[in-house]
Amino acid sequence: MDTRKWITVMAALLFVGVACPAEACRCIKDHLQRFYCNSNGVLKMRFIEPMQITDSGSQVTGYKIQLDEVLKGSAELQSLTFISSSAGTSCEYHHSESDYNVEYLVTAYNNSGDVSVSGCNYVVPWNELSSNQILGIQGAYSEGCTRNIISCFSPPCSPVQNTCVIEGDANPQTENQQKNQACVPNTNTTCSWKTIE
């Protein structure tokens, strides 16, 4: 191949690489109960400031935190002062400086003492939770952790064994399920949405 053709081909490949963005983080909006059940760390905490630590010779980026309460997780979480932010991935978590020292609910993953949060975790100011969501994370959600929750984006949505279905679009029923209800078992193979009391 002559030099001119080679340069043209390389320029075209470079253009395609620039025109196609890197894989973006894809998160599905989900019910808090599903986050609760699928996480091994559910924390009431405050982000204090960005921080880096050295772990096994590698730099880990995240946040210094103040832990207010462990709502779900192992005893080792009680002494947690740092949470990693999945830095360097497409789902890296970024916390706004204006929201430091604000109480948050955070669903996280504890992998042998390395506690991390990503952009797909449930991270919301504590004061934005409904009273029923707070009751849910204080225990009501755990009853339904043996069941699945799936989103349906094309109603009508058919019932599925061992599964509670939530419609994926915004409507009053979906909002009520999100803010006030939990998926609970009825029998060995069925479950339904119930208002948390």
C-alpha positions in Angstrom: 0.0 0.0 0.0 1.5 3.4 -0.9 2.0 6.1 1.7 -0.9 8.2 0.6 -3.4 5.4 0.9 -2.0 4.3 4.2 -2.3 7.9 5.6 -5.9 8.0 4.3 -6.8 4.7 6.0 -5.2 5.7 9.3 -6.9 9.1 9.2 -10.3 7.4 8.6 -9.7 5.0 11.6 -8.7 7.9 13.8 -11.9 9.8 12.8 -14.1 6.8 13.6 -12.4 6.4 17.0 -13.0 10.0 17.8 -16.6 10.0 16.5 -17.6 6.9 18.5 -17.6 7.8 22.2 -16.4 5.3 24.8 -18.9 3.0 26.3 -21.0 5.1 28.7 -22.3 3.9 32.0 -25.7 2.4 31.6 -27.8 2.2 34.8 -31.4 1.1 35.1 -33.6 3.1 37.5 -34.8 0.6 40.0 -36.8 0.2 43.2 -34.9 1.0 46.4 -35.8 -2.5 47.7 -33.9 -4.1 44.8 -30.8 -2.0 45.6 -31.2 -2.9 49.3 -31.4 -6.6 48.6 -28.6 -6.7 46.1 -26.1 -4.6 48.1 -24.0 -5.9 50.9 -23.6 -2.5 52.4 -26.4 0.0 53.0 -25.2 3.1 54.8 -26.4 6.3 56.2 -23.4 8.6 55.8 -21.9 11.9 54.8 -19.3 12.5 52.1 -16.6 14.8 53.7 -14.0 15.3 50.9 -12.2 13.6 48.0 -9.4 11.3 49.1 -6.9 8.9 47.8 -5.4 5.9 49.7 -2.8 3.4 48.9 -4.0 -0.2 48.9 -1.7 -3.1 48.0 0.6 -0.6 46.3 -2.1 1.0 44.1 -3.7 4.4 44.5 -7.5 4.2 45.1 -9.6 7.3 44.6 -12.8 8.0 46.6 -14.1 10.0 49.5 -13.4 10.4 53.2 -16.8 9.8 54.8 -18.5 10.1 58.2 -20.6 7.0 58.8 -23.8 7.7 60.7 -25.3 4.2 60.6 -24.9 0.8 59.0 -28.4 -0.2 57.9 -27.2 -3.5 56.3 -23.8 -5.1 56.3 -21.0 -6.7 58.2 -19.6 -5.5 61.5 -16.4 -4.3 59.8 -18.4 -1.5 58.2 -18.9 0.2 61.6 -15.3 1.6 61.4 -15.6 2.7 57.7 -14.0 6.1 57.0 -13.3 5.8 53.2 -15.4 4.7 50.3 -13.9 4.2 46.8 -15.6 5.8 43.8 -15.0 3.2 41.0 -12.5 5.7 39.5 -11.3 5.0 36.0 -14.5 3.1 35.0 -17.4 4.4 32.9 -19.5 4.3 36.1 -17.2 6.3 38.3 -19.2 8.1 41.1 -18.8 11.9 41.4 -20.2 13.6 44.5 -21.0 17.3 44.3 -18.9 19.6 46.5 -22.0 21.5 47.5 -23.4 18.3 49.1 -20.5 17.5 51.4 -21.5 17.0 55.0 -25.1 16.2 53.9 -26.7 12.9 55.1 -27.1 10.4 52.3 -28.4 6.9 51.9 -25.8 4.9 50.0 -26.0 1.3 48.7 -22.5 0.1 48.4 -20.5 -3.1 47.8 -18.1 -4.5 50.4 -15.5 -6.7 48.7 -13.0 -7.9 51.4 -13.0 -4.6 53.1 -12.9 -2.5 49.9 -16.2 -0.6 50.1 -17.1 1.0 46.8 -19.9 3.0 45.2 -20.5 3.6 41.5 -22.7 5.9 39.5 -25.3 3.1 39.3 -25.7 2.7 43.1 -28.6 4.2 45.0 -27.1 7.5 46.4 -29.8 9.9 47.5 -30.0 12.6 50.2 -31.6 11.1 53.4 -34.2 13.9 53.5 -35.5 13.0 50.1 -36.5 9.5 51.3 -40.2 8.9 52.1 -41.1 7.7 55.6 -42.0 4.3 54.1 -38.7 4.0 52.3 -36.9 4.6 55.6 -39.1 1.9 57.2 -38.1 -0.3 54.2 -34.4 0.0 54.7 -34.8 -0.4 58.5 -36.2 -3.9 57.8 -39.4 -4.1 55.8 -37.5 -4.6 52.5 -35.6 -7.7 53.8 -38.8 -9.8 53.8 -39.0 -9.6 50.1 -35.3 -10.2 49.3 -36.2 -13.8 48.3 -38.3 -12.3 45.4 -37.3 -10.5 42.2 -38.3 -7.1 41.1 -38.3 -6.4 37.3 -39.2 -3.3 35.3 -41.7 -3.6 32.5 -41.5 -0.9 29.8 -44.3 -2.2 27.6 -47.6 -2.5 29.5 -49.7 -4.5 30.0 -47.2 -6.3 32.1 -47.9 -9.9 32.9 -47.2 -11.4 36.3 -44.1 -13.6 36.6 -43.5 -16.3 39.2 -41.6 -15.1 42.3 -41.4 -11.6 40.9 -43.0 -8.2 41.5 -43.4 -6.2 38.3 -43.0 -2.4 38.3 -43.8 -0.3 35.3 -40.7 1.5 34.0 -42.4 4.7 33.0 -43.5 7.5 35.3 -47.1 7.2 36.4 -48.9 7.5 39.8 -48.9 3.8 40.5 -45.1 3.4 39.8 -44.4 6.5 42.0 -46.5 5.0 44.8 -44.6 1.6 44.5 -41.3 3.4 44.6 -42.1 5.6 47.6 -44.4 3.6 49.7 -44.5 -0.1 48.9 -42.4 -3.3 49.2 -42.5 -6.5 47.3 -43.4 -9.2 49.8 -44.1 -13.0 49.4 -47.7 -14.2 49.5 -47.1 -17.9 49.0 -44.1 -20.1 48.0 -44.3 -18.8 44.4 -46.2 -15.5 44.4 -45.6 -12.1 45.7 -47.2 -8.7 45.5 -46.7 -5.0 46.3 -47.8 -4.0 49.8 -47.8 -0.6 51.5 -45.2 -0.5 54.2 -46.6 0.1 57.6 
